[in-house]
């Protein structure tokens, strides 16, 4: 009779444990425009561009072999990314622990005892043997109202959110490595320019010094060109320091010393990055890992409401045990030698302020999660819009800077020719040379900004992350 009762209870438990009291989840509407902004700052993307999604592999975007090697080293050795991966493993383990509460926990114990005792009426000592085995289920809560299932669902969503956070960390790491490589290439190019300028200024100083010594040039010209020599030396020292710092930053991101053969010498030595198009709709942002993380946190808060609601209903747990004891080992297998113990327990809730407050807290937590989710979408939309606006302006900047460089180079040539013919002062030559140097630096800066903008646009669109596998089933 007891066995049939336990079987009925178990079947009933299986039928009811599939239900939860969590409210039905509905994704909030995205509080951002459906289309990207337009205007003078935004240019139409090139026809060759292709929309970038979160599934786009980073190797298809960063095609330079040396840069790929540095990124792969960073993905393997970077400590921040490793820390994020460990947090994923921890969340996975917590999910498994919480889900295990849905199933009975079997416990077993055994005894074996042999002793010689004196029995009344029997001559001498008698050997008494006792063997016992106990197998049972300890305090298994039958999840009639979905409390444990809601907590397990919340733990699952927390795990999935942590996995998306790791993807965000990976995207950030890839973009930071790319930015660091581009910055190093630009600073090396600026160092090369500064060294070339220093050599030219030193050669000009020697010419003016000879002219001054023979009385063909005033001392003012000599001191003016000397200032340009010293200024060039300052720039050489500055960019030498920046290059060393850029290499240190890259080594930190990569988690190890990057071989010199992998480092770019200048921006033009890197393979061009492809032009990107974000697509017609801003819904692509919903695939960004930070937004997916915020949504998983919202789902977890939604599941916690179900657990808080279930606290208003009774909790039913079962404790069962099968035991046997016998005077000899063969008695363990005799029919009728087993003892069945069955102890159901019902815990009735107490409706106090804490129970109601817990439900209120869970509902407020859900509203907080909704607000965070909406804010994440708005922030993502702004990041993409800013990147698109910068891309639209960089094309015009690049053309204008190239034209400015050509004009200043021609001005310097004319000023130098006029000075050599004695129809102009050397101050105009120095001004023209300073303008040319600034224009050359400006062109390097615009090239760097354009490449960095492509990397930034790729990152804010959710490219570069690889999704983790979902947790295995039970």
Order of alpha helices (4+ residues) and beta strands (2+ residues): alpha-beta-alpha-alpha-beta-beta-alpha-alpha-beta-alpha-beta-beta-alpha-alpha
